[in-house]
Amino acid sequence: MSRFSHTLVFSLHGLRAQVILWTVLPLTILLIVFSISGVNSHQQSMQALATEENTRLVLALTELISVQLDNYALRNQVSREHVPLEALDLERMLNINHPNAVNTIVLFDHEGEVLFGRGNFPDAAALHDWPGVAEVMTGNSGVLFTSHTMHGDVVAYAPVPDTDWGLIIREPWHSLTDPLIRFEQVM
């Protein structure tokens, strides 16, 4: 036992051990710190990009719905309130596909009735509890994240101009990030 501790103490005082302790170990620690801060910075950049792009998308779609309502009403000499939903061709207009995930798109009125929906959305009773619905009901638009982990969702919401309708687009966060980024997050 004495000989083992003497060998251990001797090996820590050698030139090779000193080089490892004073150069390689601090550089390894520095590399780990920079990697963690880089992943966090990249995560924030990805969230900012997702916010910007999803805000543009939901605002463009709500504007398109409003324009379609106006066009049909003018062509057929009816008020906007009497435009049938079938005339808007919402299925084609709101056809947003992502190759890695199923998006949820819900168009609803102020009473919570679903006018159009695709994906996994709740019924009218539970729709009021969904993220973004309360904000749309007060006339706000924006993007929120249901969770800051890689298992959360990105929720974009906006009211349709000149109507009492709201549009919500919800997609999984992991569909926006590629596997390499998720691997970096886990590491």
Protein Blocks (a to p, Z undefined) as FASTA:
>chain_A
ZZmmmmmmmmmmpmklmmmmmmmmmmmmmmmmmmmmmmmmmmmmmmmmmmmmmmmmmmmm
mmmmmmmmmmmmmmnopafklpcfklnommlmmmccdfkbccddddddfkopafbdcdjd
ddfklmmmpghjlmmmnopacdddfbfcfkbccddddddehiabdcdddddfklmpcfkl
mmmmmZZ
